[in-house]
Amino acid sequence: MNKSDYLVVFGLDEQQYALPLSHVERVVQAVEITLFPKAPEIVLGLINIQGRITPVINIRKRFRLPEKKIAPGDYFIIADTSKRLVALMVDEVKGVIESRGREMVTAEKIVPGMAHVEGVVKLEGGIVFVHNLDKFLSLEEEKKLDDAIIGSGLSGFGENK
């Protein structure tokens, strides 16, 4: 199995989204988030994943979906960007699908200007937006998060090396 040939499909409200499996470390049940002052608005706070302090990204905010509190059935997708480990709060994880053989339409052809969307794949249950985590945070948000981490003395935690 080549991880780059698979997508992890997850749901927020009624819409399906996906990340390449090669970027996903694991899926865990949602836990309490510790607030993180001075972090960008897109960061809900921090969680501890086996000793690694990990920022929780509010993807609902990025997708302009209604905010909601963490519920017992929610999950975090723990994923790697080229810079750091992040946790994405999702309503459900639908599973892993093979992407090889499926036509992915690039986002530029459908929704120009959405840098964090790599493309769209059609499934039986509808369309799935495939996301690029390396473009998920803007440069300004990355810098603000870096500054908050350094300022809090958490430097080195959760970074990819």
Buried (B, 14 or more C-beta within 10 A) or exposed (E): EEEEBBBBBBBBEEBBBBBBBBBBBEBBEBBEBEEBEEBBEBBBBBBEBEEBBBBBBBBBBBBEBEEEEBEEEBBBBBBBBEBBBBBBBBBEBBEBBEBEEEEBEEBEEEEEEBEBBBBBBEBEEEEBBBBBBBBBBBEEBBEBBBEBBEEBEBEEBBBEE
